[in-house]
Amino acid sequence: MGKLAITGGEPLRQAPYPCWPTYTRAESLALDDVLSSTKWGGQPFPGKHAVAFAKKFAETHTAKYAQCVNTGTVAIQASLKAIGIRPGDEVIVPAYTWEGTVGPVLLVNAVPIFVDVDPDTYCLDASKIEAAITPKTKAILPVHLGMRFADMDAILRIAAKHKLKVIEDCAHAHGGMWMGKGAGSMGDLGAFSFQSSKLITCGEGGAVITNNLEYFELVQSYINAGRASLTDHYKKRIIGFNYRLGEFQAAILGPQLDRLPEQAQIRTKNMLHFESRMKDTPAIGLLKPDPRITRLAPYGYVIKYFSPKAKEVPRANFVAALQLEGVPCDGLFYEPVYKSSLFPVDSADFPALSWNREKVLDLRSMFSCPESERAAYQEAVWFPHQNFLGSAQDTDDIANAIHKVLDNIEELRGLDHKAIRNQKLGRADRES
Ligand SMILES: Cc1ncc(COP(=O)(O)O)c(C=O)c1O
């Protein structure tokens, strides 16, 4: 029997971390209000809660307009339609992200072009974008991943130079600010998810924000079966679908947004404390802070684990050991999308991969993004944001568990354990 919980020792922590999502009486009252109104449909039928939420959500992110939609994936898809992405166009995406960033590009029959991430932030590496631009490139789709921002200054500069549109995937960045500008408000459109793990959530949902009325109108039409938008200033007519967010879900979002600033403050304080505890821990690296991030939106707190500085013990063993000490965390949280089992792309299903191409594009084999692969398969360790919603002691326990595991790292060498085997699999392939 060893000292670590995974080898039979006492776990450092028995108490659970705060659960997520949370709700208060405000959500119950809002749901009752919708129920008794019998106006349950998505906006504009009529969507009192959705409209009020969208107004406040846009303001929070320094944007003029916001439209609720039924998922974050749809928020990206609707944004791609709004900027006029057509079959065969190329859209630059980071390799290290959730598949939901990339799927919508294929859904509008465009071609995702994967670019590597910056090892300092794990976000799209702006310095590698220009090499990926071709005459077919129409847009850049950066993701503000985990707790950092893609370098929006550089990305907007490149976009302006090459006349490209920018859609910010802000699924992790609710309330975040870059140089005083809200996440999603700097590009042409910003796409948010309200799926149940997100910083504000209604179970499933999303929103698109923009400062451009024409795009706003196109998004409204696209998600509302092609109907004219409420303002219809630009009189654009497109085929649309029903991607509306129901009013019960919209009603929950208001109170969630109200609590966001207070929760962000708690998370930020605890995370800064955690960082002070990680100083002088050679096996652990932190993502580089960027003073241009003027309001942090930490969705997942991400650290780097350096196996060569931990007696070559693989990350799966380290993460599994931490989990058994009572600290929820994940290593293989994302894979480079082109390698993920959730990306079994078949070119027969996506004609753009062969149209006007000398060779059919094989998206699974044509990219190599070493930083994304290092983050995905070796280094990154993700802690859910709710780990940092508790007390200073809860936060200290994360640091204490990391130190305990590192101090006893020898116990993990060559160890076989179900939790380790599970950690070697991508999230979609694991036993739950
Ligand atoms: C980075 C990123 N993009 C897009 C999405 C898609 O959002 P949804 O799950 O609401 O469709 C997610 C959600 O998990 C995400 O994390």
The ligand as a MOL file (V3000), in Angstrom:
LIG
                    3D

  0  0  0     0  0            999 V3000
M  V30 BEGIN CTAB
M  V30 COUNTS 16 16 0 0 0
M  V30 BEGIN ATOM
M  V30 1 C -14.9950 25.5220 -27.8290 0
M  V30 2 C -16.4070 25.1030 -28.1000 0
M  V30 3 N -16.9850 25.4360 -29.2530 0
M  V30 4 C -18.2460 25.1040 -29.5420 0
M  V30 5 C -19.0250 24.4090 -28.6530 0
M  V30 6 C -20.3960 23.9830 -29.0560 0
M  V30 7 O -21.3920 24.3300 -28.1540 0
M  V30 8 P -22.6750 23.4040 -27.9370 0
M  V30 9 O -22.2390 22.1870 -27.1900 0
M  V30 10 O -23.5970 24.2770 -27.1440 0
M  V30 11 O -23.2310 23.0840 -29.2750 0
M  V30 12 C -18.4730 24.0490 -27.4060 0
M  V30 13 C -19.3010 23.3460 -26.4100 0
M  V30 14 O -19.0140 22.4010 -25.8060 0
M  V30 15 C -17.1320 24.3950 -27.1270 0
M  V30 16 O -16.5640 24.0530 -25.9780 0
M  V30 END ATOM
M  V30 BEGIN BOND
M  V30 1 1 1 2
M  V30 2 1 2 3
M  V30 3 2 2 15
M  V30 4 2 3 4
M  V30 5 1 4 5
M  V30 6 1 5 6
M  V30 7 2 5 12
M  V30 8 1 6 7
M  V30 9 1 7 8
M  V30 10 2 8 9
M  V30 11 1 8 10
M  V30 12 1 8 11
M  V30 13 1 12 13
M  V30 14 1 12 15
M  V30 15 2 13 14
M  V30 16 1 15 16
M  V30 END BOND
M  V30 END CTAB
M  END
